[in-house]
Amino acid sequence: MAIFSENRKFEQLVQRLAPHSRLLQAWDLTGGSSAQMTALEIECPDAKTQRVIVRRSGNGSLKRNPNIAADEFRLLQMMQSLDLATPTPYLLDGSGDIFATPYLVIEYIEGKPEFAPSNLADYILQLATHLVNIHSIDCSNLDASFLPKKADGCPEVFQSGAAAVDESLDEGRIRNTLESIFPVPQRNPSVLLHGDFWPGNVLWQDDILVAVIDWEDATLGEPLTDFAISRLDLAIIFGIDAMNCFTHHYKSLMSLDYTNLPYWDLCAALRFVRLADSNLAEWAAFFRPFGRHDITEQTLREDYQFFITQAFEELVG
């Protein structure tokens, strides 16, 4: 009965999206934790078929930003004219008539996240180039005032109700260091930030980057915050050499003041600690379906430790 009721809702949605079309099938997409995503295959009046994705933000995201669906939809609309690889937005519905929470319908792009690229060097270059493209958008020519502003400093340091400190990942030392130097002045102009630019939010087809997805955490702020998150994720997935290669490409293309990068690296590390929630074995298991049996709890700890050690050394230096 629940499945039948859900399908009836998607049938209603299809009529709102494209009148006189017919829902052929619906299936859940896995991989996301902050939103529920469902793919729909639709038969249009001209008998052609189309696939779209229905994205419904989770309660945590809505609590953080009640307008999160509308903000993401508007941002995707803006980016259509900026030559960025992003899904086309088709529909935003916050009426509550079909689903209790707001949802948006976006383009279904053929592609998938890639965690075992055939050419890692080219993969890293494409990632760096696209992050530079995002950070190079001239926001002064856009009405981006609806986007949240990235809070100064590292908000994770002062989060209330945090779980027990994970000393196995040096969380206490990271917190103490960040608290001792807070606040750090923003040295670079604010740019558009994706908020979670990591390989899991990038789609590839035939070794070409075809889309950056999941823009619900987009804000305006210091570009090094995005850069640091990407650096850490690449370090633990592909190793320190890959991170250094990504760093070289980004720096060669993006003229910024990198003085405070070690600070933002530690912020990225603290964010990872909170997301990992002391369960690196579960993180390692995530990569196995992608053929990455070489990523283990031990390798995650080793690469993570190298990353934060480097940040600590650069802060002292």
Rosetta blueprint (number, residue, H / E / L):
1 M L
2 A H
3 I H
4 F H
5 S H
6 E H
7 N H
8 R H
9 K H
10 F H
11 E H
12 Q H
13 L H
14 V H
15 Q H
16 R H
17 L H
18 A L
19 P L
20 H L
21 S L
22 R E
23 L E
24 L E
25 Q E
26 A E
27 W E
28 D E
29 L E
30 T L
31 G L
32 G L
33 S L
34 S L
35 A E
36 Q E
37 M E
38 T E
39 A E
40 L E
41 E E
42 I E
43 E E
44 C L
45 P L
46 D L
47 A L
48 K L
49 T E
50 Q E
51 R E
52 V E
53 I E
54 V E
55 R E
56 R E
57 S E
58 G L
59 N H
60 G H
61 S H
62 L H
63 K H
64 R H
65 N L
66 P L
67 N L
68 I H
69 A H
70 A H
71 D H
72 E H
73 F H
74 R H
75 L H
76 L H
77 Q H
78 M H
79 M H
80 Q L
81 S L
82 L L
83 D L
84 L L
85 A L
86 T L
87 P L
88 T L
89 P E
90 Y E
91 L E
92 L E
93 D E
94 G L
95 S L
96 G L
97 D L
98 I L
99 F L
100 A L
101 T L
102 P L
103 Y E
104 L E
105 V E
106 I E
107 E E
108 Y L
109 I L
110 E L
111 G L
112 K E
113 P L
114 E L
115 F L
116 A L
117 P L
118 S L
119 N L
120 L H
121 A H
122 D H
123 Y H
124 I H
125 L H
126 Q H
127 L H
128 A H
129 T H
130 H H
131 L H
132 V H
133 N H
134 I H
135 H H
136 S L
137 I L
138 D L
139 C H
140 S H
141 N H
142 L L
143 D L
144 A L
145 S L
146 F L
147 L L
148 P L
149 K E
150 K L
151 A L
152 D L
153 G L
154 C L
155 P H
156 E H
157 V H
158 F H
159 Q L
160 S L
161 G L
162 A L
163 A L
164 A L
165 V L
166 D L
167 E H
168 S H
169 L H
170 D L
171 E H
172 G H
173 R H
174 I H
175 R H
176 N H
177 T H
178 L H
179 E H
180 S H
181 I H
182 F L
183 P L
184 V L
185 P L
186 Q L
187 R L
188 N L
189 P L
190 S L
191 V E
192 L E
193 L E
194 H L
195 G L
196 D L
197 F L
198 W L
199 P H
200 G H
201 N H
202 V E
203 L E
204 W E
205 Q E
206 D L
207 D L
208 I E
209 L E
210 V E
211 A E
212 V E
213 I L
214 D L
215 W L
216 E L
217 D L
218 A L
219 T E
220 L E
221 G E
222 E L
223 P H
224 L H
225 T H
226 D H
227 F H
228 A H
229 I H
230 S H
231 R H
232 L H
233 D H
234 L H
235 A H
236 I H
237 I H
238 F H
239 G L
240 I H
241 D H
242 A H
243 M H
244 N H
245 C H
246 F H
247 T H
248 H H
249 H H
250 Y H
251 K H
252 S H
253 L H
254 M L
255 S L
256 L L
257 D L
258 Y L
259 T L
260 N L
261 L H
262 P H
263 Y H
264 W H
265 D H
266 L H
267 C H
268 A H
269 A H
270 L H
271 R H
272 F H
273 V H
274 R H
275 L H
276 A H
277 D L
278 S L
279 N L
280 L H
281 A H
282 E H
283 W H
284 A H
285 A H
286 F H
287 F L
288 R H
289 P H
290 F H
291 G L
292 R L
293 H L
294 D L
295 I L
296 T L
297 E H
298 Q H
299 T H
300 L H
301 R H
302 E H
303 D H
304 Y H
305 Q H
306 F H
307 F H
308 I H
309 T H
310 Q H
311 A H
312 F H
313 E H
314 E H
315 L H
316 V H
317 G L
